[in-house]
């Protein structure tokens, strides 16, 4: 049996139910055999053949690409100390 035909959701539910019981030391193999057998009975029906092949669609871009900046950014004309003025706040 193909693993992709097993029901993932139902397998999880069965496992949850089986984890509620606590098998004894001698019964672990039998417990595991019963678990695997019950999960194996939950087979999904076969899939229909695909009508259209899967393809990767090209994304549509709304905006133009980022242009590279030519040249260097403008440099300040005056030093930082001349531009900033410290003001004392009244108390």
N, C-alpha and C positions, 0 to 999 in steps of 0.2 A: 504494500500500500504506500502511496506517495504521502510524505509528511505534509505537503501543502494542502491535502484534502482533509486533514484533521481540523476540527473546530477548535480554534484557540480559546475562544470565550468559554465554551462548554468544558474544555479540558481544565481550565482554571477553576471552574465551579466544582468539578469532580475532585480535583486535588484538594480544594478547600474542605470538601466534605470528608475526604479520607484522612486529612490531617487532624480532624476532630477525634477520630478513634486512635487509641494508643495500642499498637500491636505489641504482644509480648516478645521476648527474645526469640522464642522458637517460631513465632508466627510472622516474622518480618518478611521472609521470602514469599510466603503465601499472600500476605498483604500487598506486597509490591506486584506480584503476578496478577492479582485481582484488579489493582489500580491500572496497570498497563492494558489489561484486557478490556476494562470498561472505557478507557480513553480511546482505544482502538475501535470500539463500536460506534463512536461519534464521528462518522464520516460525512463530509459535505457532498452534495451532488456535484457531478462533473461540470466544468465551466463550458459555456458556449465558446466557439472559436471567435476570435476578435475580428470585428468588421473592418476596422481601420488599423493599420500598423501604428505603433507608438513612434512618435517623432518629437524632437526637441524644437519647440517654437522659438523663434528669434524675438527677443524683447524689443518693444518699441520704445524709443527714447523720445521724451517730450522736449528736451532741451538740447541745445548745441553743446558740444564738448567744451571742457575748460581750456581756455587759451593760456599758453605760458606767458609769463610776464617778461618782456624784453627790457633789459637795462636794470639798473639798480634802483631801489626805492629812494625817494628824496631824503636828504639828510637835513637835520635842523640847522638853521643859520646861526642861532645864538646858543651859548652854553646853558646848561640846565640851571645853574645858579643865578643867571640873569633873568630867567623867565619866571621863576618861582618867587613869590613874596610871602613872607611869614607874617601873620597877623595875630595879635594877642586878643583873646576873647575877653570882654568885660565880665567881671565877677559879680 
